[in-house]
Amino acid sequence: MTDDILAHMVKETRERVAQRKRRVPLEGIRALASMQRRPHDLASALRAQSSVSLIVQIKRTDPTMAQPIEQFDPFILAQRFEHSGAAALCVVTNQQFYNGDIVDLVQVAQECHHPGYSSGCGRGGISDCGGPRRRG
């Protein structure tokens, strides 16, 4: 990724975060956060591996890719990464640059066993990935 693209992404993300902060006051965010399940401990998940721990990224596209991934299914990707030994999953929800969606994170969080990390709008947040659930 070139420096120009990265600088543009940082600028746009900062502007989007500032807009969201104006729309939803900090007290509202805290209230929403208090209603969420307690997240898994990402640091513990990474330390639990006997050798190398991987955080794998699930994303629809990338600014450097010519075309988005065809037949993108975050559940299938999460399942494959989980079975391959990933310690944690990073679900990219940034719509502007990655064509991501919060729905991808919600779906993976409902389906996976591992801690998940949303990299959606600047600073991400750890999501609680619940126990195994059947798709459908």
Secondary structure in CASP SS format (residue, H / E / C, confidence):
PFRMAT SS
TARGET T0000
AUTHOR 0000-0000-0000
METHOD secondary structure of the structure
MODEL  1
M C 1.00
T C 1.00
D H 1.00
D H 1.00
I H 1.00
L H 1.00
A H 1.00
H H 1.00
M H 1.00
V H 1.00
K H 1.00
E H 1.00
T H 1.00
R H 1.00
E H 1.00
R H 1.00
V H 1.00
A H 1.00
Q H 1.00
R H 1.00
K H 1.00
R H 1.00
R H 1.00
V C 1.00
P C 1.00
L H 1.00
E H 1.00
G H 1.00
I H 1.00
R H 1.00
A H 1.00
L H 1.00
A H 1.00
S H 1.00
M C 1.00
Q C 1.00
R C 1.00
R C 1.00
P C 1.00
H C 1.00
D C 1.00
L H 1.00
A H 1.00
S H 1.00
A H 1.00
L H 1.00
R H 1.00
A C 1.00
Q C 1.00
S C 1.00
S C 1.00
V C 1.00
S C 1.00
L C 1.00
I E 1.00
V E 1.00
Q E 1.00
I E 1.00
K C 1.00
R C 1.00
T C 1.00
D C 1.00
P C 1.00
T C 1.00
M C 1.00
A C 1.00
Q C 1.00
P C 1.00
I C 1.00
E C 1.00
Q C 1.00
F C 1.00
D C 1.00
P H 1.00
F H 1.00
I H 1.00
L H 1.00
A H 1.00
Q H 1.00
R H 1.00
F H 1.00
E H 1.00
H H 1.00
S C 1.00
G C 1.00
A C 1.00
A C 1.00
A E 1.00
L E 1.00
C E 1.00
V E 1.00
V C 1.00
T C 1.00
N C 1.00
Q H 1.00
Q H 1.00
F H 1.00
Y H 1.00
N C 1.00
G C 1.00
D C 1.00
I H 1.00
V H 1.00
D H 1.00
L H 1.00
V H 1.00
Q H 1.00
V H 1.00
A H 1.00
Q H 1.00
E H 1.00
C C 1.00
H C 1.00
H C 1.00
P C 1.00
G E 1.00
Y E 1.00
S E 1.00
S C 1.00
G C 1.00
C C 1.00
G C 1.00
R C 1.00
G C 1.00
G E 1.00
I E 1.00
S E 1.00
D C 1.00
C C 1.00
G C 1.00
G C 1.00
P C 1.00
R C 1.00
R C 1.00
R C 1.00
G C 1.00
END
